[in-house]
Amino acid sequence: MSTSYVRWSDVEDTPAADPIHEPWPGGTVAQMATLGIRVAMIKESFTCGMPTEHEAKTLKIGSGVPVLRYTRRHITQDGRVVEVASPIVRRGDTTVVEFDIPLSG
């Protein structure tokens, strides 16, 4: 489950404004690139908890199965947020979240 928001001023009068083109081949980074927008960073924030009635029904899970909710932001080099997906909701008992944290020597 997710809802994606983009700036209307970025997508107005382009194929990116029409949801019929979703999912976009190559995802949001490719979609923004077709508009001349270079995504430099993706930032995600996570929470977890028990599902709402709507989440449980949509995900076809029981009310006792936790869900992972997160917000994903696509950000340009100058810090401009060009897309927000929120909330992204996945069942928490089978979702794996993996991070790589490079450390400088």
Secondary structure, 3 states (H helix, E strand, C coil): CCCEEECHHHHCCCHHHCHHHCCCCCHHHHHHHHCCCCEEEEEEEEEEECCCHHHHHHHCCCCCCCEEEEEEEEEECCCCEEEEEEEEEEECCCCCCCCCCCCCC
